[in-house]
Every structure is written in C-alpha cells, then in structure tokens.
Amino acid sequence: MTLTPYANPMSRGRFTHWRMEEMGQPHDRVHLDFGTTMQAPDYLALDPMGKVPTPVHDGRISARPAHVRAAAADDAAIAAAEGGNHG
C-alpha cells in the first residue's frame, strides 16, 4: 500500500497521519499551507476545490480519509498474519 496524504497539520488530515504512525505504516506526507500551496496549480489538479485532507492511496485520490485508515488497517492485519511489514 502506498499512501500520500496531502494535508495541513491544523486540518483533519492529522488523524490520517496519526493513525498511520500508530500502525507503523509507511506513508509520504505532503504538507500544504492554507492559501498558498493549497491553491497552487499542482495541488488543484488533485483537488479542484483546494481543500484538505486529500489522501492518495495507491495512486488514486480518496475523498474519504476514513477509507484510507480502514485500508491501512487491513494492510497491517495482513502483514501481521504474514509475519512481516507491508508497505
């Protein structure tokens, strides 16, 4: 599983980051600033409304951070059952 959460630390995106850290799941966190990088053309290509969080899970944008946390939990459970660390 590859997860890239685009978020600001003062947004709900911190919950996705916290959960991923808690589960030991690797992820590439992208910090966005309100009003600047959140309105940049590169980010608006991902989320035309310029809102956060925007989790990108395995190359697909997910509008539901809870979905990403559930997928990460499934991935962690599979890794534990196999005796390794997925990521």
The 8 nearest C-alpha neighbors of each residue, nearest first, counted from 0:
[[1, 86, 57, 2, 85, 74, 56, 71],
 [0, 2, 57, 56, 26, 86, 3, 58],
 [3, 1, 56, 26, 55, 57, 4, 27],
 [2, 4, 27, 55, 28, 26, 54, 5],
 [3, 5, 54, 28, 53, 55, 6, 29],
 [6, 4, 29, 53, 52, 54, 30, 28],
 [7, 5, 52, 12, 51, 30, 31, 4],
 [6, 8, 31, 10, 9, 30, 32, 12],
 [9, 7, 10, 13, 6, 12, 30, 11],
 [8, 10, 7, 11, 13, 12, 6, 33],
 [11, 9, 12, 7, 8, 13, 6, 51],
 [10, 12, 13, 14, 52, 9, 51, 15],
 [13, 11, 52, 6, 10, 14, 15, 7],
 [12, 14, 16, 11, 15, 8, 17, 10],
 [15, 13, 17, 12, 16, 11, 18, 64],
 [14, 16, 18, 12, 13, 17, 19, 68],
 [15, 17, 13, 19, 14, 18, 20, 12],
 [18, 16, 14, 20, 15, 19, 13, 21],
 [19, 17, 21, 15, 20, 16, 14, 22],
 [18, 20, 24, 16, 22, 21, 17, 23],
 [21, 19, 23, 17, 18, 22, 16, 24],
 [20, 22, 18, 19, 23, 17, 24, 16],
 [23, 21, 19, 24, 20, 18, 75, 72],
 [22, 24, 20, 21, 19, 25, 75, 18],
 [25, 23, 19, 22, 20, 86, 26, 71],
 [26, 24, 86, 23, 27, 19, 2, 1],
 [25, 27, 2, 3, 28, 24, 1, 19],
 [28, 26, 3, 2, 29, 4, 25, 1],
 [27, 29, 4, 3, 26, 5, 30, 16],
 [28, 30, 5, 4, 6, 31, 27, 3],
 [31, 29, 6, 7, 5, 28, 32, 8],
 [30, 32, 7, 36, 37, 6, 29, 33],
 [33, 31, 36, 35, 37, 7, 34, 30],
 [32, 34, 37, 35, 31, 36, 7, 38],
 [33, 35, 37, 38, 32, 36, 39, 49],
 [36, 34, 37, 38, 32, 33, 39, 31],
 [37, 35, 39, 38, 32, 31, 34, 33],
 [36, 38, 35, 31, 49, 33, 39, 34],
 [39, 37, 36, 35, 49, 34, 43, 40],
 [38, 40, 36, 41, 42, 37, 43, 35],
 [39, 41, 43, 42, 44, 38, 36, 37],
 [42, 40, 44, 39, 43, 45, 38, 36],
 [41, 43, 44, 45, 40, 39, 37, 46],
 [42, 44, 47, 46, 40, 45, 41, 49],
 [43, 45, 42, 41, 46, 47, 40, 39],
 [46, 44, 43, 42, 47, 41, 60, 53],
 [45, 47, 43, 49, 48, 44, 42, 50],
 [48, 46, 43, 49, 44, 45, 42, 50],
 [47, 49, 46, 50, 43, 38, 45, 51],
 [50, 48, 46, 47, 43, 37, 38, 51],
 [49, 51, 48, 52, 46, 37, 53, 47],
 [52, 50, 53, 6, 5, 12, 10, 49],
 [51, 53, 6, 12, 5, 54, 50, 11],
 [54, 52, 5, 51, 4, 62, 55, 6],
 [53, 55, 4, 61, 3, 5, 60, 56],
 [54, 56, 60, 3, 59, 58, 2, 61],
 [57, 55, 2, 59, 58, 1, 54, 60],
 [58, 56, 1, 59, 0, 2, 55, 60],
 [57, 59, 56, 55, 60, 1, 2, 3],
 [60, 58, 56, 55, 57, 61, 54, 2],
 [59, 61, 55, 54, 56, 62, 58, 53],
 [62, 60, 63, 54, 55, 59, 56, 53],
 [61, 63, 53, 60, 64, 54, 52, 66],
 [62, 64, 65, 66, 61, 67, 54, 53],
 [65, 63, 67, 66, 68, 54, 15, 62],
 [66, 64, 68, 63, 67, 69, 15, 70],
 [67, 65, 69, 64, 63, 68, 70, 61],
 [66, 68, 70, 64, 65, 69, 71, 56],
 [67, 69, 71, 65, 70, 66, 72, 64],
 [70, 68, 72, 66, 71, 67, 65, 73],
 [69, 71, 67, 73, 72, 68, 66, 74],
 [72, 70, 74, 68, 69, 73, 75, 67],
 [71, 73, 75, 69, 74, 70, 76, 68],
 [74, 72, 70, 76, 71, 75, 77, 69],
 [73, 75, 71, 77, 72, 76, 70, 78],
 [76, 74, 72, 78, 73, 77, 71, 79],
 [77, 75, 73, 79, 78, 74, 72, 80],
 [76, 78, 80, 74, 79, 75, 81, 73],
 [77, 79, 84, 75, 83, 81, 85, 76],
 [80, 78, 82, 76, 81, 77, 83, 75],
 [79, 81, 77, 78, 82, 76, 83, 75],
 [82, 80, 78, 79, 83, 77, 84, 76],
 [81, 83, 79, 80, 78, 84, 77, 85],
 [84, 82, 78, 81, 79, 85, 80, 77],
 [83, 85, 78, 86, 79, 82, 75, 24],
 [86, 84, 78, 83, 74, 75, 0, 24],
 [85, 0, 25, 24, 84, 1, 74, 26]]
